[in-house]
Amino acid sequence: AVIGSGVLSLAWATAQLGWIAGPTAMLLFSFITFYTSRLLADCCRSGDSFTGERNPTYMDAVRSNLGGIQVKICGLVQYANLFGVSIGYTIAASISMMAIKRSNCFHASDDKNPCQYPASPFMIIFGLTEIIFAQIPDFHRLWWLSIVAAVMSFTYSTVGVSLGIAQVAENGKIKRSLTGISIGTVSQAQRIWRRFQALGDIAFAYSYSLVLVEIQDTIKSPPSEIKTMKKATVMSIAVTTLIYLLCGCMGYAAFGDLAPGNLLTGFGFYNPYWLLDLANAAIVVHLLGAYQVCCQPIFAFIETTASNAFPDNEFITKEVEIPIPGFKPYKLNLFRLVWRTSFVGVTTTISILLPFSNGVVGLLGALAFWPLTVYY
């Protein structure tokens, strides 16, 4: 959940802010996320930290501490943002799938074919795959997908940093500016706008608080889930910040003012192209898992609300056991099937209409970071 596709936009963000403000902003957002995450971890139980009633969701934690209208505002911001994240992930995954297709086509034609492809088919493929994964009932069953996603995020981050170092070595110099992108490359108005968007991109990269409480609810105790979560937070944010700084700084050093919105696609048809294909494939696999981690709070909220409102409705509450040889039978719920399929369908359709990943990422980061990571 912490290392997401937001890492790919950090070279572009650093290019807008420069060598001083770029790394400083990343360290500042890192500290804020670390500090507030520890506070949030303390809210997983009401009253006593060992025996108090569990708060399984962010909204429950806000309800037990603040109550009233604050709960509704928190839920609105959290779920709207997670909905937006699912759209951003769909766009980012399609860009990586398209990059693999273009790279292989380009090399197969001996660099003669421009190999242009529309993004829509790749978004549809991603959406269809997510419909299948969306039938995983809850967070507790996602552990294996989460591990795969984490390994993939390390893979593509490492490739991005390595290719940045190789590009700097090939250039023979570091492309840099202490104050970021220069006037002339962009206008003064564009420069100011891009700096705000860069801060939004960095905020999005640290948008971890959205699902922290929901993840914490899956931790077994003893030891106290609060202690476990705080240890996990220290480790994950430290490692994440190191990777973010490396990706942002090496990407900027490699490309300067021309740093791309997606670090890996900025290398074009760089050889060895199979390495870029591997990294882009890792992004796709990671986003398959990250999409589910981000959507599970929305799924759980809608399904819990529906079952509480209509406890006698069999379409909503009844589960049909489907035997699977060698495994426990799968419990199919028709409401879950229809609702989650519809959700993925809507996010995929919107993604097709909004194929600009970097802008979506910046907007989401700007809207969500202060209320969810700082205020609540």
C-alpha positions as CSV (number, residue, x, y, z in Angstrom):
1,A,0.0,0.0,0.0
2,V,2.9,2.4,0.7
3,I,5.0,1.9,-2.4
4,G,2.5,2.4,-5.2
5,S,2.7,3.6,-8.8
6,G,3.1,7.1,-7.4
7,V,6.9,6.4,-7.3
8,L,7.0,6.6,-11.1
9,S,6.0,10.2,-11.2
10,L,8.6,11.4,-8.7
11,A,11.3,12.1,-11.3
12,W,8.9,14.5,-13.0
13,A,8.0,16.0,-9.6
14,T,11.7,16.5,-8.7
15,A,12.3,18.1,-12.1
16,Q,9.6,20.7,-11.3
17,L,10.9,21.5,-7.8
18,G,14.6,21.2,-8.3
19,W,17.4,19.6,-6.2
20,I,16.6,21.5,-3.0
21,A,12.8,21.6,-2.9
22,G,12.2,18.2,-4.5
23,P,14.1,15.9,-1.9
24,T,13.0,18.3,0.9
25,A,9.3,17.9,0.0
26,M,9.7,14.1,-0.1
27,L,11.4,14.0,3.3
28,L,8.7,16.4,4.7
29,F,5.8,14.3,3.4
30,S,7.6,11.2,4.7
31,F,7.9,12.6,8.3
32,I,4.3,13.8,8.3
33,T,3.1,10.3,7.1
34,F,5.2,8.5,9.7
35,Y,4.2,10.7,12.6
36,T,0.4,10.7,11.8
37,S,0.4,7.0,11.0
38,R,1.7,6.3,14.5
39,L,-1.1,8.4,15.9
40,L,-3.6,6.6,13.7
41,A,-2.3,3.2,14.8
42,D,-3.3,4.1,18.4
43,C,-6.9,4.5,17.3
44,C,-7.5,0.9,16.3
45,R,-9.2,0.3,19.6
46,S,-11.5,2.5,21.6
47,G,-10.6,2.9,25.3
48,D,-8.0,0.4,26.4
49,S,-5.3,-0.4,23.8
50,F,-5.5,-4.1,24.5
51,T,-9.1,-4.9,25.4
52,G,-11.0,-2.0,24.0
53,E,-13.5,-2.4,21.2
54,R,-11.8,-2.7,17.7
55,N,-12.3,0.0,15.1
56,P,-12.1,-2.1,11.9
57,T,-12.3,1.0,9.5
58,Y,-11.0,4.5,9.3
59,M,-14.6,5.8,9.6
60,D,-15.1,3.7,12.8
61,A,-12.0,5.3,14.3
62,V,-13.3,8.8,13.5
63,R,-16.8,7.8,14.8
64,S,-15.4,6.6,18.2
65,N,-13.3,9.8,18.7
66,L,-15.1,12.6,16.9
67,G,-18.5,11.4,15.9
68,G,-21.2,13.4,14.2
69,I,-20.7,15.1,10.8
70,Q,-17.0,14.3,10.9
71,V,-17.7,10.6,10.2
72,K,-19.6,11.5,7.1
73,I,-17.0,13.9,5.8
74,C,-14.2,11.4,6.5
75,G,-16.1,8.6,4.7
76,L,-16.9,10.9,1.7
77,V,-13.3,12.0,1.3
78,Q,-11.8,8.5,1.9
79,Y,-14.1,6.6,-0.4
80,A,-14.1,9.3,-3.2
81,N,-10.3,9.2,-3.1
82,L,-10.1,5.4,-3.2
83,F,-12.5,5.5,-6.1
84,G,-10.1,7.9,-7.8
85,V,-7.1,5.8,-7.0
86,S,-8.7,2.8,-8.7
87,I,-9.1,5.0,-11.8
88,G,-5.5,6.2,-11.6
89,Y,-4.2,2.6,-11.2
90,T,-6.2,1.4,-14.2
91,I,-4.7,4.2,-16.4
92,A,-1.1,3.5,-15.1
93,A,-1.5,-0.3,-15.7
94,S,-2.7,0.3,-19.3
95,I,0.3,2.6,-20.0
96,S,2.7,-0.1,-18.9
97,M,0.9,-2.8,-20.9
98,M,1.0,-0.5,-23.9
99,A,4.7,0.1,-23.4
100,I,5.4,-3.6,-23.4
101,K,3.4,-4.0,-26.7
102,R,5.1,-1.1,-28.3
103,S,8.6,-2.1,-27.2
104,N,8.3,-5.6,-28.7
105,C,6.7,-4.3,-31.9
106,F,9.4,-1.7,-32.3
107,H,12.2,-4.2,-32.0
108,A,10.5,-6.8,-34.1
109,S,10.2,-4.2,-37.0
110,D,13.9,-3.2,-36.7
111,D,12.9,0.3,-35.5
112,K,10.9,1.0,-38.6
113,N,7.3,0.8,-37.3
114,P,6.1,3.6,-34.9
115,C,3.8,1.0,-33.3
116,Q,1.0,3.2,-32.0
117,Y,-1.8,1.6,-30.0
118,P,-4.9,2.8,-28.3
119,A,-5.0,2.5,-24.5
120,S,-8.7,1.4,-24.3
121,P,-8.2,-2.3,-25.0
122,F,-5.5,-2.6,-22.3
123,M,-7.7,-0.9,-19.8
124,I,-10.5,-3.3,-20.6
125,I,-8.1,-6.3,-20.1
126,F,-7.1,-4.9,-16.8
127,G,-10.7,-4.3,-15.8
128,L,-11.7,-7.8,-16.7
129,T,-8.9,-9.2,-14.6
130,E,-9.9,-7.0,-11.6
131,I,-13.5,-8.3,-11.8
132,I,-12.1,-11.8,-11.1
133,F,-9.9,-10.6,-8.2
134,A,-12.7,-8.4,-6.8
135,Q,-14.5,-11.6,-5.8
136,I,-12.0,-12.2,-3.1
137,P,-14.3,-11.6,-0.1
138,D,-12.2,-9.4,2.2
139,F,-8.9,-8.0,3.3
140,H,-8.1,-11.2,5.3
141,R,-7.9,-13.2,2.1
142,L,-5.7,-10.8,0.3
143,W,-2.4,-11.6,2.0
144,W,-0.9,-13.6,-0.9
145,L,-1.9,-11.0,-3.5
146,S,-0.3,-8.3,-1.2
147,I,3.0,-10.2,-1.0
148,V,3.1,-10.6,-4.8
149,A,2.4,-6.9,-5.2
150,A,5.1,-5.9,-2.7
151,V,7.7,-8.0,-4.6
152,M,6.7,-6.4,-7.9
153,S,6.9,-2.9,-6.5
154,F,10.5,-3.5,-5.4
155,T,11.3,-5.0,-8.8
156,Y,10.2,-2.1,-10.9
157,S,11.6,0.5,-8.5
158,T,15.0,-1.2,-8.6
159,V,14.9,-1.3,-12.4
160,G,13.9,2.4,-12.6
161,V,16.8,3.4,-10.3
162,S,19.3,1.2,-12.2
163,L,18.3,2.6,-15.6
164,G,18.5,6.1,-14.2
165,I,22.1,5.5,-13.1
166,A,22.9,3.9,-16.5
167,Q,21.4,7.0,-18.3
168,V,23.5,9.4,-16.1
169,A,26.6,7.4,-16.9
170,E,25.8,7.5,-20.6
171,N,25.2,11.2,-20.5
172,G,28.5,11.8,-18.8
173,K,27.0,14.6,-16.6
174,I,24.1,15.2,-14.2
175,K,21.3,17.3,-15.7
176,R,20.3,19.5,-12.8
177,S,18.9,22.8,-11.5
178,L,18.7,23.8,-7.9
179,T,15.3,25.5,-8.6
180,G,13.7,23.1,-11.0
181,I,12.4,23.4,-14.5
182,S,13.6,26.6,-16.3
183,I,11.6,29.4,-17.7
184,G,11.7,29.0,-21.5
185,T,11.1,25.3,-21.3
186,V,7.8,26.3,-19.8
187,S,6.1,29.7,-19.1
188,Q,6.0,31.2,-15.7
189,A,2.3,30.3,-15.2
190,Q,3.0,26.7,-16.3
191,R,6.0,26.5,-13.9
192,I,3.9,27.5,-10.9
193,W,1.1,25.1,-11.9
194,R,3.5,22.3,-12.4
195,R,5.1,22.8,-9.0
196,F,1.7,22.5,-7.3
197,Q,1.0,19.4,-9.3
198,A,4.5,18.0,-8.3
199,L,3.5,18.4,-4.6
200,G,0.3,16.6,-5.4
201,D,2.2,13.8,-7.0
202,I,4.5,13.4,-3.9
203,A,1.4,13.5,-1.6
204,F,-0.2,10.8,-3.7
205,A,2.9,8.6,-3.3
206,Y,2.5,8.8,0.5
207,S,-1.3,8.2,0.5
208,Y,-1.0,5.4,3.0
209,S,-3.4,6.6,5.7
210,L,-6.4,5.8,3.6
211,V,-6.2,2.1,4.3
212,L,-4.0,2.0,7.4
213,V,-6.8,1.2,9.9
214,E,-8.3,-1.4,7.5
215,I,-5.0,-3.1,7.2
216,Q,-4.4,-3.0,10.9
217,D,-7.7,-4.7,11.5
218,T,-6.2,-7.9,9.9
219,I,-3.3,-8.1,12.4
220,K,-3.5,-10.9,15.0
221,S,-2.7,-10.2,18.6
222,P,-0.8,-10.7,20.9
223,P,1.5,-8.9,20.7
224,S,-0.6,-5.8,20.5
225,E,-1.6,-4.9,16.9
226,I,-0.7,-1.3,17.8
227,K,3.0,-2.3,18.4
228,T,3.1,-4.5,15.3
229,M,1.6,-1.7,13.1
230,K,4.0,0.9,14.4
231,K,7.0,-1.4,13.7
232,A,5.6,-2.0,10.2
233,T,5.1,1.7,9.7
234,V,8.7,2.6,10.7
235,M,10.1,-0.1,8.4
236,S,7.9,0.6,5.4
237,I,8.1,4.4,5.4
238,A,11.9,4.3,5.9
239,V,12.4,1.9,3.0
240,T,9.8,3.7,0.9
241,T,11.4,7.1,1.4
242,L,14.8,5.7,0.3
243,I,13.4,4.3,-2.8
244,Y,11.4,7.5,-3.6
245,L,14.5,9.6,-3.2
246,L,16.5,7.3,-5.4
247,C,13.8,7.2,-8.1
248,G,13.1,10.9,-8.0
249,C,16.7,12.1,-7.9
250,M,18.2,9.6,-10.4
251,G,15.3,10.1,-12.8
252,Y,15.9,13.9,-12.7
253,A,19.6,13.5,-13.0
254,A,19.1,11.3,-16.1
255,F,16.5,13.5,-17.9
256,G,16.7,17.0,-16.4
257,D,13.8,19.3,-17.4
258,L,12.5,16.6,-19.8
259,A,11.9,14.0,-17.0
260,P,8.8,12.0,-18.0
261,G,5.5,11.7,-16.0
262,N,6.2,7.9,-15.9
263,L,9.8,7.2,-15.2
264,L,9.9,3.8,-17.0
265,T,8.2,5.0,-20.2
266,G,10.7,7.8,-20.4
267,F,13.5,5.4,-21.3
268,G,11.6,4.8,-24.6
269,F,13.0,1.7,-26.3
270,Y,16.1,1.5,-24.2
271,N,18.2,-1.6,-24.5
272,P,18.1,-4.2,-23.0
273,Y,14.4,-3.7,-23.8
274,W,13.5,-6.9,-22.1
275,L,14.5,-5.3,-18.8
276,L,12.0,-2.5,-19.4
277,D,9.4,-5.1,-20.3
278,L,10.1,-6.9,-17.0
279,A,9.7,-3.7,-15.1
280,N,6.4,-2.7,-16.9
281,A,5.1,-6.2,-16.3
282,A,5.9,-5.9,-12.6
283,I,4.0,-2.6,-12.5
284,V,0.9,-4.3,-14.0
285,V,1.1,-7.2,-11.5
286,H,1.6,-4.8,-8.6
287,L,-1.3,-2.7,-9.6
288,L,-3.6,-5.7,-9.8
289,G,-3.0,-6.2,-6.1
290,A,-2.8,-2.5,-5.1
291,Y,-6.2,-2.0,-6.8
292,Q,-7.8,-4.6,-4.6
293,V,-6.2,-3.3,-1.4
294,C,-7.5,0.2,-2.2
295,C,-11.0,-1.0,-3.2
296,Q,-11.7,-3.4,-0.3
297,P,-12.7,-0.6,2.1
298,I,-15.3,0.6,-0.4
299,F,-16.5,-3.0,-1.0
300,A,-16.8,-3.6,2.7
301,F,-18.7,-0.4,3.4
302,I,-21.3,-0.9,0.7
303,E,-21.9,-4.6,1.5
304,T,-22.1,-4.0,5.3
305,T,-24.5,-1.1,4.8
306,A,-26.7,-3.1,2.4
307,S,-26.8,-6.2,4.7
308,N,-27.7,-4.0,7.7
309,A,-30.4,-2.2,5.8
310,F,-31.9,-5.4,4.2
311,P,-31.1,-8.3,6.6
312,D,-33.8,-10.5,5.2
313,N,-33.0,-10.0,1.5
314,E,-31.5,-13.3,0.2
315,F,-29.9,-11.6,-2.8
316,I,-27.8,-9.5,-0.5
317,T,-27.1,-12.0,2.4
318,K,-27.3,-15.5,1.0
319,E,-24.0,-17.3,0.1
320,V,-23.8,-20.2,-2.3
321,E,-21.0,-22.7,-1.6
322,I,-19.1,-23.7,-4.8
323,P,-16.8,-26.7,-4.3
324,I,-13.2,-26.2,-5.5
325,P,-11.1,-29.5,-5.6
326,G,-8.2,-29.3,-3.1
327,F,-9.4,-26.1,-1.5
328,K,-12.1,-24.9,0.8
329,P,-15.4,-24.2,-1.1
330,Y,-15.8,-20.7,-2.4
331,K,-18.8,-18.8,-1.0
332,L,-20.5,-16.9,-3.8
333,N,-22.6,-14.0,-2.9
334,L,-24.8,-12.7,-5.8
335,F,-24.9,-9.1,-4.5
336,R,-21.1,-9.0,-4.1
337,L,-20.7,-10.4,-7.6
338,V,-23.1,-7.8,-9.2
339,W,-22.0,-4.8,-7.2
340,R,-18.2,-5.4,-7.5
341,T,-18.4,-6.1,-11.2
342,S,-20.4,-2.9,-11.7
343,F,-17.8,-0.9,-9.7
344,V,-14.9,-2.2,-11.7
345,G,-16.9,-1.6,-14.9
346,V,-17.5,2.1,-13.9
347,T,-13.9,2.8,-13.0
348,T,-12.7,1.2,-16.2
349,T,-15.1,3.3,-18.3
350,I,-14.0,6.5,-16.6
351,S,-10.4,5.5,-17.1
352,I,-11.0,5.2,-20.8
353,L,-12.4,8.8,-20.8
354,L,-9.6,10.2,-18.7
355,P,-6.3,8.8,-20.1
356,F,-3.9,11.1,-18.4
357,S,-2.3,9.4,-15.4
358,N,0.0,12.1,-14.1
359,G,-2.8,14.7,-13.8
360,V,-5.1,12.3,-12.0
361,V,-2.3,11.3,-9.6
362,G,-1.6,15.0,-8.7
363,L,-5.2,15.9,-8.2
364,L,-5.9,12.9,-5.9
365,G,-2.8,13.6,-3.8
366,A,-3.8,17.2,-3.4
367,L,-7.4,16.5,-2.4
368,A,-6.7,13.6,0.1
369,F,-3.5,14.2,1.8
370,W,-4.5,17.0,4.2
371,P,-7.8,15.7,5.4
372,L,-6.9,12.0,5.7
373,T,-3.2,12.0,6.6
374,V,-3.1,15.2,8.7
375,Y,-6.5,16.5,9.9
376,Y,-8.3,13.3,11.0
